[in-house]
């Protein structure tokens, strides 16, 4: 048995539009802005939380629950770039910017988008970006909170 190592096996892109989030087209993903090399190693957060629904009654003798609504706490921590092209995410992720964050896991980063690949697609609106405090021996960074605006497709297949 061998484990899947995550280093270099995640790709993140920002698409302005995707016609079908359950089956994004190769052309849509190829045209999307590749963010992967600008995201810090620990800077991709797609953390779901599921609310608990109390299913107990007056007759209950112990607490029971069912899974309720799911919410994603998405956030990116990105490096600032020294050229306009490298710093494009800083200008892109302003408060109110809308688009689709697409995440592919488990394949080498430089593998081209292809039909049948499993991806996560999050319809998103950006919150206010937060400049990180500068620190010695570190690159300049910023954080952008991303609010999921409708149900994401976390098991989408590229078409």
SULZI-V726089 format. One record per residue. N is the residue number from 1. PSI is psi in radians with two decimals (999 if undefined). OMEGA is omega in whole degrees, 0 to 359 (NA if undefined). NEAR is the number of other ideal C-beta (glycine too) atoms within 12 Angstrom. Layout:
BEGIN
n: <N & N>
psi: <PSI & PSI>
omega: <OMEGA & OMEGA>
near: <NEAR & NEAR>
END
This chain:
BEGIN
n: <1 & 2 & 3 & 4 & 5 & 6 & 7 & 8 & 9 & 10 & 11 & 12 & 13 & 14 & 15 & 16 & 17 & 18 & 19 & 20 & 21 & 22 & 23 & 24 & 25 & 26 & 27 & 28 & 29 & 30 & 31 & 32 & 33 & 34 & 35 & 36 & 37 & 38 & 39 & 40 & 41 & 42 & 43 & 44 & 45 & 46 & 47 & 48 & 49 & 50 & 51 & 52 & 53 & 54 & 55 & 56 & 57 & 58 & 59 & 60 & 61 & 62 & 63 & 64 & 65 & 66 & 67 & 68 & 69 & 70 & 71 & 72 & 73 & 74 & 75 & 76 & 77 & 78 & 79 & 80 & 81 & 82 & 83 & 84 & 85 & 86 & 87 & 88 & 89 & 90 & 91 & 92 & 93 & 94 & 95 & 96 & 97 & 98 & 99 & 100 & 101 & 102 & 103 & 104 & 105 & 106 & 107 & 108 & 109 & 110 & 111 & 112 & 113 & 114 & 115 & 116 & 117 & 118 & 119 & 120 & 121 & 122 & 123 & 124 & 125 & 126 & 127 & 128 & 129 & 130 & 131 & 132 & 133 & 134 & 135 & 136 & 137 & 138 & 139 & 140 & 141 & 142 & 143 & 144 & 145 & 146 & 147 & 148 & 149 & 150 & 151 & 152 & 153 & 154 & 155 & 156 & 157 & 158 & 159>
psi: <2.39 & 2.61 & 2.63 & 2.01 & 2.35 & -0.31 & 2.15 & 0.23 & 0.60 & 2.45 & 2.35 & 2.32 & 2.75 & 2.03 & 2.39 & -0.61 & 2.55 & 2.17 & -0.74 & 1.84 & -0.33 & -0.26 & 1.16 & 2.47 & 2.60 & -0.74 & -0.69 & -0.72 & -0.62 & -0.61 & -0.26 & 2.72 & 2.10 & 2.12 & -0.20 & -0.81 & -0.17 & -0.24 & 2.37 & 2.79 & -0.54 & 0.37 & 0.08 & 2.03 & 2.07 & 1.17 & 1.92 & 2.58 & 2.49 & 2.20 & 2.60 & 2.37 & 2.09 & 2.10 & 0.21 & 2.93 & 3.11 & -0.47 & -0.12 & 2.51 & -0.02 & 2.84 & 2.38 & 2.64 & 2.77 & 2.81 & 2.32 & -2.48 & 2.58 & 2.49 & 2.46 & 2.35 & 1.22 & 2.53 & 2.54 & 2.44 & 2.06 & 2.64 & 2.46 & 2.62 & 2.69 & -0.14 & 2.77 & -0.67 & -0.73 & -0.42 & 0.21 & -0.72 & -0.58 & -0.69 & -0.43 & -0.78 & 1.15 & 2.77 & 2.25 & -0.16 & 2.33 & 2.53 & -2.74 & 2.10 & 2.20 & 2.26 & 2.26 & 2.31 & 2.59 & -0.14 & 2.64 & 2.43 & -0.78 & 0.10 & 2.26 & 2.63 & 2.42 & 2.70 & 2.39 & -0.18 & 2.47 & 2.28 & 2.86 & 2.33 & 2.11 & 1.91 & 2.22 & 2.56 & 2.39 & 2.52 & -3.01 & 2.18 & 2.63 & 2.04 & 2.27 & 2.58 & 2.41 & 2.51 & 2.59 & 2.45 & 0.56 & 2.70 & 2.77 & 2.44 & 2.81 & 2.73 & 2.43 & 2.05 & 2.49 & 2.10 & 2.24 & 2.10 & -0.31 & 2.99 & 2.18 & 2.90 & 1.64 & -0.05 & 0.72 & 2.72 & 2.29 & 2.36 & 999>
omega: <177 & 182 & 176 & 179 & 185 & 183 & 177 & 184 & 174 & 176 & 181 & 179 & 178 & 180 & 178 & 178 & 174 & 185 & 182 & 185 & 177 & 180 & 180 & 183 & 177 & 181 & 179 & 181 & 178 & 179 & 182 & 177 & 179 & 182 & 193 & 184 & 178 & 181 & 178 & 183 & 179 & 189 & 177 & 179 & 175 & 189 & 177 & 169 & 179 & 180 & 176 & 177 & 180 & 179 & 179 & 177 & 178 & 181 & 184 & 174 & 172 & 182 & 175 & 182 & 171 & 177 & 179 & 182 & 176 & 177 & 177 & 175 & 184 & 181 & 174 & 169 & 186 & 176 & 173 & 179 & 182 & 176 & 179 & 179 & 180 & 182 & 182 & 179 & 181 & 178 & 181 & 188 & 174 & 180 & 179 & 178 & 182 & 178 & 183 & 173 & 181 & 181 & 174 & 182 & 170 & 176 & 177 & 183 & 186 & 174 & 181 & 174 & 181 & 179 & 176 & 178 & 178 & 179 & 172 & 180 & 183 & 172 & 196 & 164 & 183 & 171 & 180 & 179 & 183 & 176 & 178 & 177 & 178 & 183 & 178 & 176 & 175 & 174 & 174 & 183 & 171 & 179 & 174 & 174 & 182 & 182 & 181 & 189 & 175 & 185 & 180 & 175 & 185 & 176 & 181 & 175 & 179 & 181 & NA>
near: <3 & 4 & 8 & 13 & 11 & 16 & 12 & 17 & 19 & 31 & 36 & 38 & 39 & 39 & 34 & 20 & 20 & 34 & 16 & 18 & 33 & 22 & 22 & 39 & 27 & 24 & 18 & 28 & 38 & 18 & 20 & 31 & 30 & 29 & 36 & 32 & 23 & 35 & 33 & 25 & 17 & 14 & 27 & 31 & 24 & 29 & 16 & 19 & 16 & 15 & 13 & 15 & 14 & 14 & 14 & 14 & 10 & 5 & 8 & 11 & 8 & 10 & 12 & 14 & 14 & 13 & 14 & 13 & 14 & 18 & 18 & 28 & 18 & 37 & 29 & 37 & 31 & 40 & 26 & 26 & 21 & 12 & 10 & 12 & 15 & 20 & 20 & 21 & 38 & 30 & 21 & 33 & 37 & 18 & 16 & 17 & 26 & 25 & 33 & 40 & 50 & 45 & 41 & 36 & 26 & 20 & 23 & 18 & 23 & 14 & 18 & 17 & 30 & 20 & 16 & 15 & 28 & 24 & 41 & 34 & 44 & 41 & 32 & 37 & 23 & 34 & 24 & 17 & 26 & 19 & 16 & 20 & 11 & 12 & 9 & 6 & 5 & 13 & 22 & 21 & 28 & 33 & 30 & 38 & 25 & 41 & 25 & 33 & 23 & 16 & 18 & 30 & 26 & 25 & 17 & 30 & 24 & 34 & 23>
END
